[in-house]
């Protein structure tokens, strides 16, 4: 089995993030959300689930983040930044990791699992971008320098009402870099995220 790509925690975002239009059909969104729930419940039940993508589209590589909410509060959030596996497998693996491996929270229990609300963020492959081309609300950011890397999803800037400069600075801080590293040689990449949840279906 190939090694899984590294997992990353994402800062909390509102459970009421707006649904984004994109490439995944309502049927695909439903399928991926059901997969995320099943990945968590199967781990609690000690059973395995098939991770072979059911369609060529869901076999395409994507980065993905799964956010879990319980009674409106964040309960876990983990994701893959880079498209190292199929979107189908990425959703299953990040859902399970968000439930049991986010060290900010205790593992999800069997009693909690049926009440979880799930939000998925499916990422486009990161592409180089100039700072002046960053669009708040459209782009997520990935910054790297000196072996450090930080990522913020597009909805984070909206949630905190940041402008472009603050968004760039906060992404640097997420990487534990100086806030002006984006002006001093750090590698800056942008991506979009298609966001949907149990509430938006």
PEQUI-V63183 format. One record per residue. SS is DSSP state (H for helix, E for strand, L for the rest). PSI is psi in degrees with one decimal (none if undefined). Layout:
BEGIN
SS_PSI / SS_PSI
END
This chain:
BEGIN
L_132.0 / L_151.0 / L_136.5 / L_148.6 / L_160.6 / L_145.8 / E_148.3 / E_141.1 / E_147.5 / L_147.1 / L_151.6 / L_141.2 / L_164.8 / L_140.8 / L_-17.7 / L_25.2 / L_138.5 / L_148.8 / L_143.0 / L_142.8 / L_151.6 / L_-157.2 / L_-15.0 / L_129.0 / L_163.5 / H_-36.6 / H_-40.9 / H_-39.2 / H_-44.6 / H_-43.6 / H_-43.5 / H_-38.9 / H_-40.6 / H_-39.4 / H_-43.1 / H_-46.6 / H_-42.9 / H_-33.4 / H_-38.6 / H_-47.7 / H_-34.7 / H_-35.6 / H_-39.6 / H_-31.7 / H_-8.8 / L_29.1 / L_157.4 / L_152.9 / L_152.0 / L_135.9 / L_17.7 / L_123.5 / L_135.0 / L_-16.0 / L_157.2 / L_-36.6 / H_-43.5 / H_-5.7 / H_-8.5 / L_141.0 / E_135.5 / L_148.8 / E_155.2 / E_146.3 / E_138.3 / E_125.1 / E_133.1 / E_138.3 / E_141.7 / E_117.8 / L_41.0 / L_-3.8 / E_142.2 / E_134.0 / E_-5.9 / E_145.9 / E_120.9 / E_148.3 / E_168.3 / E_126.1 / L_-47.3 / L_150.9 / L_76.2 / L_-8.0 / L_173.1 / E_152.0 / H_-33.6 / H_-49.6 / H_-38.8 / H_-41.7 / H_-44.8 / H_-44.1 / H_-40.1 / H_-31.6 / H_-45.4 / H_-41.5 / H_-39.1 / H_-34.6 / H_-33.3 / H_-9.5 / L_1.3 / L_108.2 / L_1.0 / L_-13.3 / L_154.0 / L_158.0 / L_145.3 / L_139.7 / L_167.4 / H_-33.1 / H_-33.4 / H_-33.7 / H_-44.1 / L_-16.6 / L_1.2 / L_141.1 / E_134.4 / E_136.4 / E_129.5 / E_138.2 / E_110.1 / E_121.3 / E_143.6 / L_159.4 / L_135.4 / L_140.7 / E_145.5 / E_145.0 / L_146.9 / L_145.0 / H_-39.0 / H_-10.7 / H_-5.0 / L_129.9 / L_116.5 / L_131.8 / L_-24.7 / L_-41.9 / L_139.3 / E_160.3 / E_143.4 / E_120.4 / E_142.7 / E_146.1 / E_138.2 / L_38.5 / L_3.5 / E_146.5 / E_137.0 / E_146.6 / E_139.1 / E_135.0 / L_157.1 / H_-37.8 / H_-16.4 / H_-42.6 / H_-37.2 / H_-44.6 / H_-39.2 / L_2.8 / L_43.1 / L_147.9 / L_-178.5 / H_-45.8 / H_-42.9 / H_-38.2 / H_-45.0 / H_-44.7 / H_-43.3 / H_-32.0 / H_-38.0 / H_-45.3 / H_-37.8 / H_-31.1 / L_3.2 / L_40.9 / L_160.4 / L_146.2 / L_-19.2 / L_15.8 / H_-27.6 / H_-18.5 / H_-3.9 / L_48.3 / L_-3.3 / L_148.5 / E_124.3 / E_127.9 / E_152.1 / E_156.8 / E_161.6 / L_162.2 / E_126.0 / E_118.1 / E_128.0 / E_159.0 / E_173.2 / H_-35.5 / H_-23.3 / H_-0.7 / L_none
END
